[in-house]
Amino acid sequence: MAAPFWISSMTGGVGEARHINQNLARVCREFSLGMGLGSCRVLLESDQYFEDFNLRPILGPDLPFFANLGIAQLETLIADGEINKIFDLMNRLDTDGLIVHVNPLQEWFQPEGDKFLYSPIETVTKLCAAFEGLDKKIIVKEVGQGMGPKSLKALLDLPIHAIELASFGGTNFSKLELLRSKGVSVKEIEALSKVGHTSLEMIGILNNLLKANPKYIEKQIIISGGIENFLDGFYLQEQLNFSSIIGQAKNFLSRSENYEELHAFTQAQIEGLKMARAFLTVKNSEVL
C-alpha cells in the first residue's frame, strides 16, 4: 500500500453494487490502497452476483484484497463440514484472506436474525485451526459497537493477521435494525443499541494489552468506526502503539457512483494526511 487508507467492507449482490465496487477498486489501484469486500454470503450458493465481487482483475495482483463473511455463516459452514466453501470462495475471488464480521447485537435486533449456537470466539478459533498452513490471512471486525478488553485480548491471542475496530461511533447497525423492526416496542429495547466502545477507547485498551504482552505488536490494526476524515485518522493513529491503517466506508461509499468525485476525495485524504504528519502533533498522547 502506498498510503495507509483501507476501504472497509460495504456492499455486493444488490442494485448498483457492481458499479460501486468497481469504482472503489479502480481508486484502490490508482492510489495503491487496500480493500475489503462486503459480505460474500450470496456467493456461497450461487455465482449470480459473482461479478459484483470479482475485483482482483481491476486491483491487480499485489494490493491487499479480502473476502468477507459473517460469524453466523462461518458457524454454520463449520458445523456442516462445509468449510471448503470458504477456501473455494477465496480462491475464486483471488483474495489474500477473509474478513470475519462479528455482529451479535445486530443479529439480535433483526426479526429474521441468525441465532448463535457458539460464542463468536469459539468459531474464530475453529477457523484459525482450519487456516493453519494456508497462505491466507484472517481479519476480525465487530460491526458497529466495537469490542471490550476481554474480546480484544482473546483475538490478540489467536493467530489472526489483523483486527478492524469498526467501533461505536460509526454506522450503528443495531440502531438501523431497530428502525426497520415491526411489532416491537423500540423504546423498550433501544438502550442496547447505545452499548459499545469508541475507537479511542479501544486504542487505550489495545495499548494496555500491549504493555502486558509485547508479542501482540505483531498484529495489525485497522482503525475504523466514526472516522470522518484524514485528521480523525491521524489523531487516532498517533495514539495507537500498533502498526495501523485508517479504514473508512461511508465516506468512500457516498462518492462511489461518481469516479471523478471519488478520485478527488481519495487524493485529498492522502495529501491531507501527509500535511498533518508533517506539521501537527497530538496534544495529549496518553489515552486514559
C-alpha positions as CSV (number, residue, x, y, z in Angstrom):
1,M,0.0,0.0,0.0
2,A,1.3,3.5,-0.9
3,A,-0.9,5.2,1.7
4,P,-2.4,3.9,5.0
5,F,-6.1,4.0,3.9
6,W,-8.3,1.0,3.8
7,I,-11.7,0.9,2.0
8,S,-13.8,-1.0,4.5
9,S,-16.4,-3.7,3.7
10,M,-19.6,-2.3,2.1
11,T,-21.8,-3.9,-0.4
12,G,-22.5,-6.6,-3.0
13,G,-25.3,-8.5,-4.7
14,V,-27.8,-5.7,-4.8
15,G,-28.7,-2.9,-7.2
16,E,-25.7,-0.7,-8.1
17,A,-23.2,-2.8,-6.2
18,R,-21.1,-3.8,-9.2
19,H,-20.6,-0.2,-10.4
20,I,-19.9,0.9,-6.8
21,N,-17.4,-1.9,-6.1
22,Q,-15.6,-1.5,-9.5
23,N,-15.1,2.3,-8.9
24,L,-13.8,1.6,-5.4
25,A,-11.4,-1.0,-6.9
26,R,-10.3,1.5,-9.5
27,V,-9.4,4.1,-6.9
28,C,-7.6,1.5,-4.9
29,R,-5.5,0.6,-7.9
30,E,-4.7,4.2,-8.8
31,F,-3.6,5.1,-5.3
32,S,-2.4,1.7,-4.2
33,L,-4.8,1.2,-1.3
34,G,-6.2,-2.0,0.3
35,M,-9.9,-3.1,0.2
36,G,-12.3,-5.4,2.0
37,L,-15.4,-6.7,0.2
38,G,-18.9,-6.5,1.7
39,S,-20.5,-9.8,2.8
40,C,-19.9,-12.5,0.3
41,R,-22.6,-14.7,1.7
42,V,-24.6,-14.7,-1.6
43,L,-21.6,-16.3,-3.4
44,L,-21.7,-19.4,-1.2
45,E,-24.6,-20.9,-3.1
46,S,-24.6,-19.1,-6.5
47,D,-22.4,-17.2,-8.9
48,Q,-25.3,-15.0,-9.9
49,Y,-23.6,-11.9,-8.4
50,F,-20.0,-13.0,-8.8
51,E,-19.0,-10.0,-11.0
52,D,-20.1,-7.7,-8.2
53,F,-17.2,-9.0,-6.1
54,N,-14.7,-10.0,-8.9
55,L,-12.3,-7.1,-8.3
56,R,-8.9,-8.7,-8.5
57,P,-8.6,-8.1,-12.2
58,I,-9.1,-4.4,-11.5
59,L,-6.9,-4.2,-8.4
60,G,-4.0,-6.1,-10.0
61,P,-2.1,-8.9,-8.2
62,D,-0.3,-7.0,-5.4
63,L,-2.8,-4.9,-3.4
64,P,-4.4,-6.3,-0.2
65,F,-7.9,-7.7,-1.0
66,F,-10.1,-9.6,1.4
67,A,-13.4,-11.6,1.1
68,N,-15.9,-11.2,3.9
69,L,-18.3,-13.5,5.7
70,G,-20.4,-13.2,8.9
71,I,-19.7,-15.2,12.0
72,A,-23.1,-16.8,11.7
73,Q,-22.3,-18.2,8.2
74,L,-18.9,-19.5,9.4
75,E,-20.5,-21.2,12.4
76,T,-23.0,-23.0,10.0
77,L,-20.3,-24.0,7.5
78,I,-18.0,-25.4,10.2
79,A,-20.9,-27.3,11.8
80,D,-22.0,-28.7,8.5
81,G,-18.5,-29.8,7.5
82,E,-18.5,-27.3,4.5
83,I,-15.5,-25.2,5.4
84,N,-14.1,-25.9,2.0
85,K,-16.7,-23.5,0.7
86,I,-14.7,-20.7,2.4
87,F,-11.5,-21.8,0.7
88,D,-13.2,-22.1,-2.6
89,L,-14.7,-18.6,-2.2
90,M,-11.2,-17.0,-1.5
91,N,-9.7,-18.9,-4.5
92,R,-12.4,-17.9,-6.9
93,L,-12.0,-14.2,-5.9
94,D,-8.2,-14.5,-5.6
95,T,-8.3,-12.7,-2.2
96,D,-5.5,-12.6,0.4
97,G,-7.8,-13.9,3.1
98,L,-11.1,-13.5,4.9
99,I,-12.6,-10.7,7.0
100,V,-14.9,-12.2,9.7
101,H,-17.6,-9.7,10.7
102,V,-19.0,-10.3,14.2
103,N,-22.4,-8.8,14.8
104,P,-24.3,-10.5,17.7
105,L,-26.2,-7.3,18.7
106,Q,-27.3,-6.6,15.1
107,E,-28.5,-10.1,14.7
108,W,-30.4,-10.0,17.9
109,F,-32.2,-6.8,16.8
110,Q,-33.1,-8.4,13.4
111,P,-36.5,-10.1,13.4
112,E,-35.0,-12.6,11.0
113,G,-31.5,-12.5,12.6
114,D,-29.3,-15.5,12.9
115,K,-29.0,-17.3,16.2
116,F,-25.6,-18.4,17.5
117,L,-25.0,-21.8,19.0
118,Y,-21.4,-21.0,20.0
119,S,-19.7,-17.8,21.1
120,P,-18.0,-16.0,18.2
121,I,-14.5,-16.5,19.7
122,E,-15.1,-20.3,19.6
123,T,-16.0,-20.1,15.9
124,V,-13.0,-17.8,15.1
125,T,-10.7,-20.3,17.0
126,K,-12.0,-23.2,14.8
127,L,-11.5,-21.1,11.7
128,C,-7.9,-20.3,12.7
129,A,-7.2,-24.1,13.1
130,A,-8.6,-24.7,9.6
131,F,-6.4,-21.9,8.1
132,E,-3.3,-23.3,9.6
133,G,-0.6,-23.9,7.0
134,L,-2.5,-21.9,4.3
135,D,-1.2,-18.8,2.7
136,K,-4.4,-16.9,3.7
137,K,-4.9,-14.3,6.4
138,I,-7.8,-13.6,8.8
139,I,-9.1,-10.2,9.8
140,V,-11.8,-9.9,12.5
141,K,-14.1,-6.9,12.9
142,E,-17.1,-6.2,15.1
143,V,-19.8,-4.3,13.3
144,G,-20.8,-1.0,14.8
145,Q,-20.4,-1.5,18.5
146,G,-16.7,-2.2,19.0
147,M,-15.1,-4.7,21.4
148,G,-14.0,-4.6,25.1
149,P,-10.8,-5.8,26.8
150,K,-11.7,-9.5,27.0
151,S,-12.7,-9.7,23.4
152,L,-9.6,-7.8,22.2
153,K,-7.3,-9.9,24.3
154,A,-8.9,-13.2,23.1
155,L,-8.4,-12.1,19.5
156,L,-4.8,-11.0,20.1
157,D,-4.1,-14.4,21.5
158,L,-5.2,-16.1,18.2
159,P,-3.1,-16.4,15.0
160,I,-5.1,-13.9,13.1
161,H,-3.5,-11.2,11.0
162,A,-5.4,-8.1,12.0
163,I,-8.3,-6.6,13.9
164,E,-10.6,-3.9,12.4
165,L,-12.0,-1.8,15.2
166,A,-15.2,-0.8,13.4
167,S,-16.2,0.9,16.6
168,F,-19.2,2.5,18.2
169,G,-19.5,6.0,16.7
170,G,-19.7,5.0,13.0
171,T,-22.7,3.4,11.4
172,N,-24.8,1.8,14.2
173,F,-26.2,-1.3,12.5
174,S,-28.1,-2.2,15.7
175,K,-30.0,1.1,15.5
176,L,-30.7,0.6,11.8
177,E,-32.2,-2.8,12.6
178,L,-34.4,-1.1,15.2
179,L,-35.7,1.3,12.6
180,R,-36.8,-1.5,10.3
181,S,-38.3,-3.7,13.0
182,K,-42.0,-4.2,13.2
183,G,-44.2,-5.3,16.1
184,V,-41.5,-4.4,18.6
185,S,-41.7,-1.6,21.1
186,V,-38.5,0.1,20.1
187,K,-38.2,2.3,23.2
188,E,-38.2,-0.9,25.4
189,I,-35.0,-2.2,23.9
190,E,-33.3,0.7,22.2
191,A,-30.9,1.2,25.1
192,L,-28.8,-1.8,24.0
193,S,-28.1,0.0,20.7
194,K,-26.1,2.5,22.7
195,V,-23.7,-0.1,24.0
196,G,-20.2,-0.1,22.7
197,H,-16.6,1.1,22.6
198,T,-15.3,4.0,20.6
199,S,-12.1,3.8,18.6
200,L,-10.3,5.9,21.2
201,E,-11.5,3.7,24.0
202,M,-10.4,0.6,22.1
203,I,-7.0,2.1,21.3
204,G,-6.5,2.7,25.1
205,I,-7.4,-1.0,25.7
206,L,-5.0,-2.2,23.0
207,N,-2.2,-0.1,24.3
208,N,-2.7,-1.5,27.8
209,L,-2.8,-5.1,26.5
210,L,0.4,-4.4,24.5
211,K,2.2,-3.3,27.7
212,A,1.2,-6.6,29.4
213,N,2.3,-8.7,26.3
214,P,4.8,-7.1,23.9
215,K,4.3,-10.0,21.5
216,Y,1.0,-8.5,20.5
217,I,2.9,-5.9,18.4
218,E,2.9,-8.5,15.6
219,K,-0.8,-7.8,15.0
220,Q,-2.1,-5.1,12.6
221,I,-4.9,-2.8,13.4
222,I,-7.4,-1.2,11.0
223,I,-8.8,1.9,12.8
224,S,-12.4,2.4,11.6
225,G,-15.8,3.4,13.0
226,G,-16.6,7.1,13.1
227,I,-13.6,8.2,11.0
228,E,-14.9,11.3,9.3
229,N,-11.6,12.4,7.6
230,F,-7.8,12.0,7.5
231,L,-7.5,14.2,10.6
232,D,-9.5,11.8,12.7
233,G,-7.4,9.0,11.3
234,F,-4.1,10.9,12.1
235,Y,-5.2,11.7,15.6
236,L,-6.1,8.0,16.4
237,Q,-3.0,6.6,14.6
238,E,-0.8,8.8,16.7
239,Q,-2.4,7.4,19.9
240,L,-2.0,3.8,18.9
241,N,1.2,1.8,19.6
242,F,0.4,-0.9,17.0
243,S,1.1,-0.7,13.3
244,S,-2.2,0.6,11.8
245,I,-4.1,1.9,8.8
246,I,-7.2,4.0,8.6
247,G,-10.5,2.4,7.5
248,Q,-13.4,4.3,6.1
249,A,-16.7,3.0,4.5
250,K,-19.4,5.7,4.4
251,N,-17.2,8.5,3.0
252,F,-16.0,6.3,0.1
253,L,-19.5,4.9,-0.5
254,S,-21.1,8.3,-0.7
255,R,-18.8,9.2,-3.5
256,S,-18.5,5.9,-5.2
257,E,-21.0,6.3,-8.0
258,N,-19.1,9.3,-9.5
259,Y,-15.5,8.3,-10.1
260,E,-14.1,11.8,-10.5
261,E,-15.6,12.8,-7.1
262,L,-14.2,9.6,-5.6
263,H,-10.8,10.2,-7.1
264,A,-10.7,13.8,-5.8
265,F,-11.8,12.7,-2.3
266,T,-9.2,10.0,-2.1
267,Q,-6.4,12.3,-3.3
268,A,-7.4,14.9,-0.7
269,Q,-7.4,12.4,2.1
270,I,-3.9,11.2,1.2
271,E,-2.5,14.7,0.8
272,G,-4.2,15.9,4.0
273,L,-2.7,13.1,6.0
274,K,0.8,14.0,4.6
275,M,0.2,17.6,5.7
276,A,-1.0,16.5,9.2
277,R,2.0,14.2,9.7
278,A,4.4,16.9,8.6
279,F,3.1,19.8,10.8
280,L,0.9,18.5,13.6
281,T,1.4,16.8,16.9
282,V,-1.2,15.4,19.2
283,K,-1.7,17.5,22.4
284,N,-2.2,14.5,24.7
285,S,-0.6,11.3,23.5
286,E,-1.7,9.3,26.6
287,V,-5.0,7.6,26.3
288,L,-6.6,7.1,29.7
